[in-house]
Amino acid sequence: MKKKSLKSDKNGLIHHHNAPHNVFDCVNDMLHNNDDEEYVAYTDGSCDNINAPHAGGAAYVIMKDGEIIRAKNKGLLNTTNNRAEMLAIVSATLYTPENSRLDIYTDSQYAMNVFTGKWKPKTNVDLIAQFRNHSRALRMVVFHWVRGHNGDKYNEMVDDMAWSAYKDTITQNGIKEGRWAKGGYNHQ
């Protein structure tokens, strides 16, 4: 059995230090280590924070060797933009194979800073606990901040996916779209 600890450095890297207790664990690590496994995730969330029932959407894409291997989105009710952003990140860590490195690109400074421990949140502690639990199985998680609505191909893709999940949710639930619109502008 390994002891696992979770540490974040000043650059937003989360390092997992696995300390094998015996020779069997050392050999097992050498046989099953995914040091060459590297994945990239782009994540985004969107939410109508103004109008009840606060519908939103979360989305992520995961890439391996430059190819998208998974793209998922989900509509949400009674949420916030931060929760939608965080849910997308948690979902990406859950999908990524154990002992892999995961580079996460997000436009949410809030999610990035609470997940790396730079900020001490008063809310969303359930999602922080889930992130920590899922990310412990990964060799390394590295966060990268990207400016939203700035033309980054994959950030725009997950933004569109999150918005689509939001739109599907309000349609399926007979909710009138509020004055809020994606990116601060109306898409019509």
C-alpha positions in Angstrom: 0.0 0.0 0.0 1.3 3.5 -0.9 1.0 6.6 1.1 -0.1 9.5 -1.1 0.2 13.2 -0.6 -1.0 16.1 -2.6 1.1 19.2 -2.9 0.7 22.3 -5.1 3.7 24.5 -6.0 3.7 28.2 -6.8 3.2 27.5 -10.5 -0.1 25.6 -10.1 1.5 22.2 -10.6 0.1 19.5 -8.4 2.7 16.8 -7.6 1.8 13.4 -6.4 4.5 11.8 -4.3 3.9 8.1 -4.0 6.1 6.5 -1.4 6.3 2.7 -1.9 6.5 0.7 1.4 8.1 -2.5 0.1 9.8 -4.1 -2.9 6.5 -5.4 -4.3 5.2 -1.9 -4.5 8.4 -0.7 -6.2 8.2 -3.5 -8.8 4.5 -2.9 -9.3 5.2 0.8 -10.0 7.8 0.0 -12.6 5.4 -2.5 -14.4 2.3 -0.3 -14.3 3.7 3.3 -14.4 2.2 5.5 -17.2 5.1 8.0 -17.2 4.7 8.3 -21.0 0.9 8.9 -20.7 0.1 12.6 -21.1 -3.3 14.1 -21.7 -4.6 17.6 -22.3 -8.0 18.8 -21.2 -9.9 21.9 -22.1 -12.7 22.7 -19.7 -15.4 25.4 -19.4 -18.7 26.1 -17.7 -21.5 28.5 -18.3 -24.4 29.6 -16.2 -27.2 32.1 -16.0 -26.3 33.4 -12.6 -29.0 36.1 -12.7 -32.3 34.3 -13.4 -33.7 31.4 -11.4 -33.4 28.4 -11.7 -29.8 29.3 -12.6 -29.4 26.9 -15.5 -25.9 26.2 -16.8 -23.7 23.8 -18.6 -20.3 22.2 -18.1 -18.0 20.8 -20.8 -14.6 19.3 -21.4 -12.5 17.7 -24.2 -9.6 15.4 -23.5 -6.8 15.0 -26.0 -4.1 12.5 -26.4 -1.3 13.1 -28.9 -3.2 16.1 -30.3 -6.3 14.1 -31.0 -9.6 14.5 -29.2 -10.4 11.2 -27.5 -13.4 12.4 -25.4 -15.8 15.4 -25.6 -18.6 15.7 -23.1 -21.1 18.3 -21.9 -23.9 18.3 -19.4 -26.7 20.7 -18.6 -27.2 21.8 -15.0 -29.9 23.4 -12.9 -29.5 25.4 -9.7 -25.9 26.0 -10.2 -23.4 28.8 -10.5 -20.8 29.6 -13.1 -18.0 28.5 -10.8 -19.6 25.2 -10.0 -20.1 24.5 -13.7 -16.4 25.3 -14.4 -15.3 23.1 -11.5 -17.5 20.2 -12.5 -15.9 20.2 -15.9 -12.5 20.0 -14.4 -13.5 17.3 -11.9 -15.0 15.2 -14.7 -11.8 15.5 -16.8 -9.7 14.3 -13.9 -12.1 11.4 -13.4 -11.8 10.3 -17.0 -8.0 10.5 -17.3 -6.2 7.1 -16.8 -4.4 6.6 -13.5 -0.7 7.6 -13.3 -1.0 9.9 -16.2 -0.1 13.6 -16.5 -3.0 15.9 -17.2 -2.6 19.5 -18.4 -5.8 21.4 -17.8 -6.6 24.5 -19.8 -9.3 26.7 -18.2 -10.5 30.3 -18.4 -11.6 30.1 -14.8 -9.0 31.7 -12.4 -11.4 30.8 -9.5 -11.4 27.1 -10.3 -7.6 27.0 -10.9 -6.8 28.9 -7.8 -9.1 26.9 -5.4 -8.0 23.6 -6.9 -4.3 24.4 -6.4 -4.9 25.7 -2.9 -3.9 29.3 -3.6 -7.3 30.5 -2.6 -9.3 29.3 0.4 -12.9 29.0 -0.7 -16.0 29.2 1.5 -18.2 27.3 -1.0 -17.9 24.4 -3.4 -15.9 22.4 -0.9 -17.6 19.2 -2.2 -16.2 19.7 -5.7 -12.7 20.5 -4.2 -12.8 17.3 -2.3 -13.8 15.4 -5.4 -11.0 17.0 -7.4 -8.5 16.1 -4.8 -9.7 12.5 -4.6 -9.7 12.0 -8.4 -6.4 13.8 -9.0 -4.6 11.7 -6.5 -4.7 8.8 -9.0 -2.8 11.0 -11.5 0.9 11.4 -11.7 0.7 15.1 -12.2 -1.9 17.8 -12.9 -0.8 21.1 -14.4 -3.2 24.1 -14.7 -2.9 26.6 -17.6 -5.0 29.7 -17.6 -6.3 30.9 -21.0 -8.3 34.1 -21.6 -11.9 33.3 -22.5 -13.4 34.4 -25.8 -9.9 35.1 -27.1 -9.9 32.8 -30.2 -8.2 29.7 -28.6 -9.6 26.9 -30.7 -10.3 24.4 -27.9 -11.4 26.9 -25.3 -13.9 28.2 -27.8 -15.0 24.6 -28.5 -15.7 23.8 -24.8 -17.3 27.2 -24.4 -19.7 26.4 -27.3 -20.3 22.9 -25.8 -21.2 24.4 -22.3 -23.4 27.0 -23.9 -25.2 24.2 -25.9 -25.7 22.2 -22.7 -27.2 25.3 -21.1 -29.5 25.9 -24.1 -30.7 22.2 -24.1 -31.4 22.4 -20.4 -33.6 25.5 -20.6 -35.4 24.1 -23.6 -36.0 20.7 -22.0 -37.3 22.3 -18.8 -39.4 25.0 -20.4 -37.3 27.8 -19.0 -37.4 31.1 -20.7 -33.9 32.4 -21.6 -33.1 35.4 -19.5 -31.3 38.6 -20.5 -28.0 36.9 -19.8 -26.3 35.6 -22.8 -23.1 33.7 -23.6 -20.0 35.8 -23.3 -22.0 38.9 -22.3 -23.7 39.2 -25.7 -26.8 37.8 -27.3 -26.2 35.1 -29.9 -29.4 35.8 -31.9 
